[in-house]
């Protein structure tokens, strides 16, 4: 058996790369006509991880820039 036969699981960050705070997650619904239910509807909703620390630079103004 070679190394190519072993599936590689991608590493998923659990802490903010900027401030080190434990990441939180939320579901964003792009279709505002949906009922308020927890089911994830592909193409309409996405689950995201974010830094909940209000003092983190990623939460200050334009974090993308």
PDB file of N, CA, C and O in Angstrom:
ATOM      1  N   UNK A   1       0.847  -1.178   0.000  1.00  0.00           N
ATOM      2  CA  UNK A   1       0.000   0.000   0.000  1.00  0.00           C
ATOM      3  C   UNK A   1       0.889   1.237   0.000  1.00  0.00           C
ATOM      4  O   UNK A   1       1.855   1.315   0.759  1.00  0.00           O
ATOM      5  N   UNK A   2       0.566   2.187  -0.840  1.00  0.00           N
ATOM      6  CA  UNK A   2       1.370   3.405  -0.929  1.00  0.00           C
ATOM      7  C   UNK A   2       0.661   4.562  -0.244  1.00  0.00           C
ATOM      8  O   UNK A   2      -0.492   4.441   0.172  1.00  0.00           O
ATOM      9  N   UNK A   3       1.361   5.681  -0.132  1.00  0.00           N
ATOM     10  CA  UNK A   3       0.784   6.883   0.477  1.00  0.00           C
ATOM     11  C   UNK A   3      -0.373   7.432  -0.346  1.00  0.00           C
ATOM     12  O   UNK A   3      -1.230   8.142   0.178  1.00  0.00           O
ATOM     13  N   UNK A   4      -0.398   7.106  -1.626  1.00  0.00           N
ATOM     14  CA  UNK A   4      -1.458   7.623  -2.490  1.00  0.00           C
ATOM     15  C   UNK A   4      -2.798   6.938  -2.214  1.00  0.00           C
ATOM     16  O   UNK A   4      -3.846   7.473  -2.576  1.00  0.00           O
ATOM     17  N   UNK A   5      -2.780   5.765  -1.579  1.00  0.00           N
ATOM     18  CA  UNK A   5      -4.013   5.044  -1.286  1.00  0.00           C
ATOM     19  C   UNK A   5      -4.735   5.577  -0.056  1.00  0.00           C
ATOM     20  O   UNK A   5      -5.915   5.288   0.142  1.00  0.00           O
ATOM     21  N   UNK A   6      -4.040   6.354   0.772  1.00  0.00           N
ATOM     22  CA  UNK A   6      -4.615   6.863   2.013  1.00  0.00           C
ATOM     23  C   UNK A   6      -5.255   8.224   1.747  1.00  0.00           C
ATOM     24  O   UNK A   6      -4.565   9.162   1.347  1.00  0.00           O
ATOM     25  N   UNK A   7      -6.569   8.343   1.965  1.00  0.00           N
ATOM     26  CA  UNK A   7      -7.201   9.653   1.741  1.00  0.00           C
ATOM     27  C   UNK A   7      -6.677  10.681   2.745  1.00  0.00           C
ATOM     28  O   UNK A   7      -6.498  10.389   3.928  1.00  0.00           O
ATOM     29  N   UNK A   8      -6.441  11.871   2.246  1.00  0.00           N
ATOM     30  CA  UNK A   8      -5.916  12.945   3.081  1.00  0.00           C
ATOM     31  C   UNK A   8      -7.068  13.857   3.477  1.00  0.00           C
ATOM     32  O   UNK A   8      -7.741  14.433   2.622  1.00  0.00           O
ATOM     33  N   UNK A   9      -7.285  13.981   4.776  1.00  0.00           N
ATOM     34  CA  UNK A   9      -8.318  14.882   5.282  1.00  0.00           C
ATOM     35  C   UNK A   9      -7.735  16.298   5.352  1.00  0.00           C
ATOM     36  O   UNK A   9      -6.677  16.495   5.949  1.00  0.00           O
ATOM     37  N   UNK A  10      -8.404  17.274   4.756  1.00  0.00           N
ATOM     38  CA  UNK A  10      -7.891  18.644   4.845  1.00  0.00           C
ATOM     39  C   UNK A  10      -7.980  19.162   6.286  1.00  0.00           C
ATOM     40  O   UNK A  10      -8.901  18.821   7.028  1.00  0.00           O
ATOM     41  N   UNK A  11      -7.023  19.976   6.653  1.00  0.00           N
ATOM     42  CA  UNK A  11      -7.057  20.581   7.982  1.00  0.00           C
ATOM     43  C   UNK A  11      -8.046  21.733   7.967  1.00  0.00           C
ATOM     44  O   UNK A  11      -8.024  22.575   7.069  1.00  0.00           O
ATOM     45  N   UNK A  12      -8.910  21.763   8.967  1.00  0.00           N
ATOM     46  CA  UNK A  12      -9.913  22.811   9.081  1.00  0.00           C
ATOM     47  C   UNK A  12      -9.569  23.631  10.307  1.00  0.00           C
ATOM     48  O   UNK A  12      -9.504  23.083  11.408  1.00  0.00           O
ATOM     49  N   UNK A  13      -9.346  24.937  10.151  1.00  0.00           N
ATOM     50  CA  UNK A  13      -8.970  25.750  11.314  1.00  0.00           C
ATOM     51  C   UNK A  13     -10.078  25.814  12.361  1.00  0.00           C
ATOM     52  O   UNK A  13     -11.262  25.866  12.028  1.00  0.00           O
ATOM     53  N   UNK A  14      -9.679  25.808  13.620  1.00  0.00           N
ATOM     54  CA  UNK A  14     -10.640  25.930  14.711  1.00  0.00           C
ATOM     55  C   UNK A  14     -10.443  27.226  15.477  1.00  0.00           C
ATOM     56  O   UNK A  14     -11.260  27.590  16.323  1.00  0.00           O
ATOM     57  N   UNK A  15      -9.350  27.923  15.174  1.00  0.00           N
ATOM     58  CA  UNK A  15      -9.053  29.192  15.842  1.00  0.00           C
ATOM     59  C   UNK A  15      -8.796  30.265  14.787  1.00  0.00           C
ATOM     60  O   UNK A  15      -8.325  29.969  13.689  1.00  0.00           O
ATOM     61  N   UNK A  16      -9.110  31.505  15.130  1.00  0.00           N
ATOM     62  CA  UNK A  16      -8.886  32.639  14.228  1.00  0.00           C
ATOM     63  C   UNK A  16      -7.380  32.772  13.956  1.00  0.00           C
ATOM     64  O   UNK A  16      -6.594  32.798  14.903  1.00  0.00           O
ATOM     65  N   UNK A  17      -6.965  32.857  12.693  1.00  0.00           N
ATOM     66  CA  UNK A  17      -5.549  32.975  12.387  1.00  0.00           C
ATOM     67  C   UNK A  17      -4.956  34.329  12.799  1.00  0.00           C
ATOM     68  O   UNK A  17      -3.735  34.476  12.855  1.00  0.00           O
ATOM     69  N   UNK A  18      -5.809  35.314  13.087  1.00  0.00           N
ATOM     70  CA  UNK A  18      -5.331  36.652  13.451  1.00  0.00           C
ATOM     71  C   UNK A  18      -5.197  36.803  14.961  1.00  0.00           C
ATOM     72  O   UNK A  18      -4.155  37.241  15.449  1.00  0.00           O
ATOM     73  N   UNK A  19      -6.253  36.441  15.712  1.00  0.00           N
ATOM     74  CA  UNK A  19      -6.227  36.685  17.164  1.00  0.00           C
ATOM     75  C   UNK A  19      -6.205  35.414  18.005  1.00  0.00           C
ATOM     76  O   UNK A  19      -5.968  35.491  19.211  1.00  0.00           O
ATOM     77  N   UNK A  20      -6.445  34.248  17.410  1.00  0.00           N
ATOM     78  CA  UNK A  20      -6.396  32.995  18.137  1.00  0.00           C
ATOM     79  C   UNK A  20      -7.671  32.609  18.869  1.00  0.00           C
ATOM     80  O   UNK A  20      -7.690  31.591  19.561  1.00  0.00           O
ATOM     81  N   UNK A  21      -8.736  33.391  18.738  1.00  0.00           N
ATOM     82  CA  UNK A  21     -10.014  33.083  19.379  1.00  0.00           C
ATOM     83  C   UNK A  21     -10.645  31.866  18.712  1.00  0.00           C
ATOM     84  O   UNK A  21     -10.540  31.695  17.498  1.00  0.00           O
ATOM     85  N   UNK A  22     -11.305  31.014  19.512  1.00  0.00           N
ATOM     86  CA  UNK A  22     -12.022  29.861  18.981  1.00  0.00           C
ATOM     87  C   UNK A  22     -13.100  30.351  18.009  1.00  0.00           C
ATOM     88  O   UNK A  22     -13.888  31.234  18.347  1.00  0.00           O
ATOM     89  N   UNK A  23     -13.133  29.771  16.789  1.00  0.00           N
ATOM     90  CA  UNK A  23     -14.093  30.192  15.787  1.00  0.00           C
ATOM     91  C   UNK A  23     -15.501  29.725  16.142  1.00  0.00           C
ATOM     92  O   UNK A  23     -15.680  28.676  16.761  1.00  0.00           O
ATOM     93  N   UNK A  24     -16.490  30.508  15.748  1.00  0.00           N
ATOM     94  CA  UNK A  24     -17.896  30.159  15.881  1.00  0.00           C
ATOM     95  C   UNK A  24     -18.426  29.896  14.474  1.00  0.00           C
ATOM     96  O   UNK A  24     -17.772  30.252  13.494  1.00  0.00           O
ATOM     97  N   UNK A  25     -19.597  29.279  14.361  1.00  0.00           N
ATOM     98  CA  UNK A  25     -20.172  29.040  13.041  1.00  0.00           C
ATOM     99  C   UNK A  25     -21.614  29.528  13.017  1.00  0.00           C
ATOM    100  O   UNK A  25     -22.281  29.623  14.047  1.00  0.00           O
ATOM    101  N   UNK A  26     -22.065  29.832  11.822  1.00  0.00           N
ATOM    102  CA  UNK A  26     -23.430  30.308  11.631  1.00  0.00           C
ATOM    103  C   UNK A  26     -23.894  29.906  10.235  1.00  0.00           C
ATOM    104  O   UNK A  26     -23.078  29.657   9.348  1.00  0.00           O
ATOM    105  N   UNK A  27     -25.204  29.844  10.049  1.00  0.00           N
ATOM    106  CA  UNK A  27     -25.789  29.561   8.745  1.00  0.00           C
ATOM    107  C   UNK A  27     -26.359  30.860   8.200  1.00  0.00           C
ATOM    108  O   UNK A  27     -27.112  31.558   8.880  1.00  0.00           O
ATOM    109  N   UNK A  28     -25.989  31.174   6.967  1.00  0.00           N
ATOM    110  CA  UNK A  28     -26.487  32.372   6.299  1.00  0.00           C
ATOM    111  C   UNK A  28     -27.471  31.925   5.227  1.00  0.00           C
ATOM    112  O   UNK A  28     -27.142  31.092   4.382  1.00  0.00           O
ATOM    113  N   UNK A  29     -28.673  32.477   5.264  1.00  0.00           N
ATOM    114  CA  UNK A  29     -29.725  32.150   4.302  1.00  0.00           C
ATOM    115  C   UNK A  29     -29.792  33.270   3.278  1.00  0.00           C
ATOM    116  O   UNK A  29     -30.121  34.408   3.612  1.00  0.00           O
ATOM    117  N   UNK A  30     -29.478  32.941   2.023  1.00  0.00           N
ATOM    118  CA  UNK A  30     -29.491  33.951   0.962  1.00  0.00           C
ATOM    119  C   UNK A  30     -30.896  34.194   0.417  1.00  0.00           C
ATOM    120  O   UNK A  30     -31.149  35.228  -0.202  1.00  0.00           O
ATOM    121  N   UNK A  31     -31.811  33.251   0.640  1.00  0.00           N
ATOM    122  CA  UNK A  31     -33.190  33.384   0.161  1.00  0.00           C
ATOM    123  C   UNK A  31     -34.071  33.784   1.335  1.00  0.00           C
ATOM    124  O   UNK A  31     -34.453  32.933   2.138  1.00  0.00           O
ATOM    125  N   UNK A  32     -34.392  35.042   1.443  1.00  0.00           N
ATOM    126  CA  UNK A  32     -35.148  35.561   2.587  1.00  0.00           C
ATOM    127  C   UNK A  32     -36.604  35.106   2.585  1.00  0.00           C
ATOM    128  O   UNK A  32     -37.324  35.371   3.548  1.00  0.00           O
ATOM    129  N   UNK A  33     -37.063  34.422   1.518  1.00  0.00           N
ATOM    130  CA  UNK A  33     -38.432  33.929   1.499  1.00  0.00           C
ATOM    131  C   UNK A  33     -38.548  32.565   2.175  1.00  0.00           C
ATOM    132  O   UNK A  33     -39.660  32.073   2.365  1.00  0.00           O
ATOM    133  N   UNK A  34     -37.415  31.936   2.546  1.00  0.00           N
ATOM    134  CA  UNK A  34     -37.454  30.636   3.227  1.00  0.00           C
ATOM    135  C   UNK A  34     -38.033  30.778   4.617  1.00  0.00           C
ATOM    136  O   UNK A  34     -37.908  31.820   5.260  1.00  0.00           O
ATOM    137  N   UNK A  35     -38.674  29.701   5.071  1.00  0.00           N
ATOM    138  CA  UNK A  35     -39.137  29.666   6.454  1.00  0.00           C
ATOM    139  C   UNK A  35     -37.924  29.567   7.362  1.00  0.00           C
ATOM    140  O   UNK A  35     -36.872  29.095   6.933  1.00  0.00           O
ATOM    141  N   UNK A  36     -38.052  30.003   8.606  1.00  0.00           N
ATOM    142  CA  UNK A  36     -36.950  29.980   9.558  1.00  0.00           C
ATOM    143  C   UNK A  36     -36.794  28.573  10.124  1.00  0.00           C
ATOM    144  O   UNK A  36     -37.261  28.281  11.225  1.00  0.00           O
ATOM    145  N   UNK A  37     -36.118  27.687   9.346  1.00  0.00           N
ATOM    146  CA  UNK A  37     -35.871  26.311   9.755  1.00  0.00           C
ATOM    147  C   UNK A  37     -34.374  26.040   9.674  1.00  0.00           C
ATOM    148  O   UNK A  37     -33.635  26.735   8.976  1.00  0.00           O
ATOM    149  N   UNK A  38     -33.950  25.022  10.396  1.00  0.00           N
ATOM    150  CA  UNK A  38     -32.516  24.738  10.503  1.00  0.00           C
ATOM    151  C   UNK A  38     -31.949  23.948   9.326  1.00  0.00           C
ATOM    152  O   UNK A  38     -30.727  23.838   9.224  1.00  0.00           O
ATOM    153  N   UNK A  39     -32.765  23.394   8.438  1.00  0.00           N
ATOM    154  CA  UNK A  39     -32.244  22.582   7.341  1.00  0.00           C
ATOM    155  C   UNK A  39     -31.395  23.429   6.399  1.00  0.00           C
ATOM    156  O   UNK A  39     -31.772  24.537   6.017  1.00  0.00           O
ATOM    157  N   UNK A  40     -30.237  22.876   6.035  1.00  0.00           N
ATOM    158  CA  UNK A  40     -29.358  23.553   5.082  1.00  0.00           C
ATOM    159  C   UNK A  40     -29.843  23.232   3.675  1.00  0.00           C
ATOM    160  O   UNK A  40     -29.889  22.064   3.287  1.00  0.00           O
ATOM    161  N   UNK A  41     -30.201  24.243   2.917  1.00  0.00           N
ATOM    162  CA  UNK A  41     -30.710  24.058   1.568  1.00  0.00           C
ATOM    163  C   UNK A  41     -29.614  24.474   0.584  1.00  0.00           C
ATOM    164  O   UNK A  41     -29.359  25.668   0.425  1.00  0.00           O
ATOM    165  N   UNK A  42     -28.955  23.503  -0.086  1.00  0.00           N
ATOM    166  CA  UNK A  42     -27.860  23.823  -0.990  1.00  0.00           C
ATOM    167  C   UNK A  42     -28.260  24.863  -2.032  1.00  0.00           C
ATOM    168  O   UNK A  42     -29.350  24.806  -2.602  1.00  0.00           O
ATOM    169  N   UNK A  43     -27.372  25.798  -2.265  1.00  0.00           N
ATOM    170  CA  UNK A  43     -27.625  26.854  -3.239  1.00  0.00           C
ATOM    171  C   UNK A  43     -28.319  28.052  -2.642  1.00  0.00           C
ATOM    172  O   UNK A  43     -28.300  29.132  -3.233  1.00  0.00           O
ATOM    173  N   UNK A  44     -28.931  27.891  -1.489  1.00  0.00           N
ATOM    174  CA  UNK A  44     -29.630  28.992  -0.845  1.00  0.00           C
ATOM    175  C   UNK A  44     -29.012  29.364   0.490  1.00  0.00           C
ATOM    176  O   UNK A  44     -29.163  30.489   0.964  1.00  0.00           O
ATOM    177  N   UNK A  45     -28.307  28.400   1.098  1.00  0.00           N
ATOM    178  CA  UNK A  45     -27.738  28.637   2.426  1.00  0.00           C
ATOM    179  C   UNK A  45     -26.285  28.191   2.447  1.00  0.00           C
ATOM    180  O   UNK A  45     -25.864  27.344   1.659  1.00  0.00           O
ATOM    181  N   UNK A  46     -25.536  28.773   3.357  1.00  0.00           N
ATOM    182  CA  UNK A  46     -24.143  28.386   3.529  1.00  0.00           C
ATOM    183  C   UNK A  46     -23.800  28.460   5.014  1.00  0.00           C
ATOM    184  O   UNK A  46     -24.255  29.360   5.721  1.00  0.00           O
ATOM    185  N   UNK A  47     -22.997  27.510   5.479  1.00  0.00           N
ATOM    186  CA  UNK A  47     -22.525  27.550   6.860  1.00  0.00           C
ATOM    187  C   UNK A  47     -21.117  28.123   6.836  1.00  0.00           C
ATOM    188  O   UNK A  47     -20.277  27.676   6.056  1.00  0.00           O
ATOM    189  N   UNK A  48     -20.857  29.100   7.679  1.00  0.00           N
ATOM    190  CA  UNK A  48     -19.567  29.768   7.706  1.00  0.00           C
ATOM    191  C   UNK A  48     -18.986  29.749   9.118  1.00  0.00           C
ATOM    192  O   UNK A  48     -19.719  29.724  10.107  1.00  0.00           O
ATOM    193  N   UNK A  49     -17.665  29.761   9.192  1.00  0.00           N
ATOM    194  CA  UNK A  49     -16.960  29.950  10.454  1.00  0.00           C
ATOM    195  C   UNK A  49     -16.523  31.404  10.515  1.00  0.00           C
ATOM    196  O   UNK A  49     -16.132  31.990   9.505  1.00  0.00           O
ATOM    197  N   UNK A  50     -16.591  31.978  11.706  1.00  0.00           N
ATOM    198  CA  UNK A  50     -16.200  33.374  11.856  1.00  0.00           C
ATOM    199  C   UNK A  50     -15.600  33.589  13.237  1.00  0.00           C
ATOM    200  O   UNK A  50     -15.798  32.783  14.146  1.00  0.00           O
ATOM    201  N   UNK A  51     -14.870  34.676  13.380  1.00  0.00           N
ATOM    202  CA  UNK A  51     -14.275  35.031  14.660  1.00  0.00           C
ATOM    203  C   UNK A  51     -15.275  35.880  15.439  1.00  0.00           C
ATOM    204  O   UNK A  51     -15.657  36.958  14.984  1.00  0.00           O
ATOM    205  N   UNK A  52     -15.708  35.396  16.622  1.00  0.00           N
ATOM    206  CA  UNK A  52     -16.690  36.140  17.400  1.00  0.00           C
ATOM    207  C   UNK A  52     -16.084  37.264  18.251  1.00  0.00           C
ATOM    208  O   UNK A  52     -16.819  37.992  18.918  1.00  0.00           O
ATOM    209  N   UNK A  53     -14.769  37.412  18.235  1.00  0.00           N
ATOM    210  CA  UNK A  53     -14.092  38.428  19.038  1.00  0.00           C
ATOM    211  C   UNK A  53     -14.325  39.813  18.420  1.00  0.00           C
ATOM    212  O   UNK A  53     -13.829  40.074  17.324  1.00  0.00           O
ATOM    213  N   UNK A  54     -15.063  40.709  19.090  1.00  0.00           N
ATOM    214  CA  UNK A  54     -15.336  42.033  18.516  1.00  0.00           C
ATOM    215  C   UNK A  54     -14.088  42.901  18.394  1.00  0.00           C
ATOM    216  O   UNK A  54     -14.090  43.864  17.627  1.00  0.00           O
ATOM    217  N   UNK A  55     -13.026  42.585  19.129  1.00  0.00           N
ATOM    218  CA  UNK A  55     -11.789  43.365  19.056  1.00  0.00           C
ATOM    219  C   UNK A  55     -10.819  42.845  18.001  1.00  0.00           C
ATOM    220  O   UNK A  55      -9.776  43.457  17.775  1.00  0.00           O
ATOM    221  N   UNK A  56     -11.141  41.724  17.347  1.00  0.00           N
ATOM    222  CA  UNK A  56     -10.279  41.144  16.319  1.00  0.00           C
ATOM    223  C   UNK A  56     -10.238  42.064  15.099  1.00  0.00           C
ATOM    224  O   UNK A  56     -11.277  42.581  14.686  1.00  0.00           O
ATOM    225  N   UNK A  57      -9.065  42.275  14.522  1.00  0.00           N
ATOM    226  CA  UNK A  57      -8.978  43.114  13.307  1.00  0.00           C
ATOM    227  C   UNK A  57      -9.832  42.614  12.145  1.00  0.00           C
ATOM    228  O   UNK A  57     -10.181  43.403  11.267  1.00  0.00           O
ATOM    229  N   UNK A  58     -10.181  41.310  12.115  1.00  0.00           N
ATOM    230  CA  UNK A  58     -11.034  40.810  11.039  1.00  0.00           C
ATOM    231  C   UNK A  58     -12.447  41.343  11.146  1.00  0.00           C
ATOM    232  O   UNK A  58     -13.195  41.279  10.170  1.00  0.00           O
ATOM    233  N   UNK A  59     -12.837  41.866  12.290  1.00  0.00           N
ATOM    234  CA  UNK A  59     -14.168  42.412  12.497  1.00  0.00           C
ATOM    235  C   UNK A  59     -14.199  43.943  12.456  1.00  0.00           C
ATOM    236  O   UNK A  59     -15.213  44.555  12.792  1.00  0.00           O
ATOM    237  N   UNK A  60     -13.115  44.543  12.055  1.00  0.00           N
ATOM    238  CA  UNK A  60     -13.019  46.002  12.028  1.00  0.00           C
ATOM    239  C   UNK A  60     -13.163  46.503  10.603  1.00  0.00           C
ATOM    240  O   UNK A  60     -12.246  46.351   9.796  1.00  0.00           O
ATOM    241  N   UNK A  61     -14.295  47.092  10.288  1.00  0.00           N
ATOM    242  CA  UNK A  61     -14.494  47.723   8.990  1.00  0.00           C
ATOM    243  C   UNK A  61     -14.387  46.735   7.838  1.00  0.00           C
ATOM    244  O   UNK A  61     -15.027  45.684   7.862  1.00  0.00           O
ATOM    245  N   UNK A  62     -13.585  47.062   6.831  1.00  0.00           N
ATOM    246  CA  UNK A  62     -13.422  46.251   5.631  1.00  0.00           C
ATOM    247  C   UNK A  62     -12.330  45.214   5.857  1.00  0.00           C
ATOM    248  O   UNK A  62     -11.155  45.489   5.618  1.00  0.00           O
ATOM    249  N   UNK A  63     -12.709  44.026   6.316  1.00  0.00           N
ATOM    250  CA  UNK A  63     -11.738  42.974   6.619  1.00  0.00           C
ATOM    251  C   UNK A  63     -11.140  42.385   5.359  1.00  0.00           C
ATOM    252  O   UNK A  63     -10.044  41.826   5.402  1.00  0.00           O
ATOM    253  N   UNK A  64     -11.847  42.498   4.218  1.00  0.00           N
ATOM    254  CA  UNK A  64     -11.346  41.911   2.987  1.00  0.00           C
ATOM    255  C   UNK A  64     -10.182  42.711   2.414  1.00  0.00           C
ATOM    256  O   UNK A  64      -9.360  42.165   1.678  1.00  0.00           O
ATOM    257  N   UNK A  65     -10.105  43.970   2.737  1.00  0.00           N
ATOM    258  CA  UNK A  65      -9.074  44.821   2.154  1.00  0.00           C
ATOM    259  C   UNK A  65      -7.905  44.902   3.014  1.00  0.00           C
ATOM    260  O   UNK A  65      -6.935  45.581   2.676  1.00  0.00           O
TER     261      UNK A  65
END
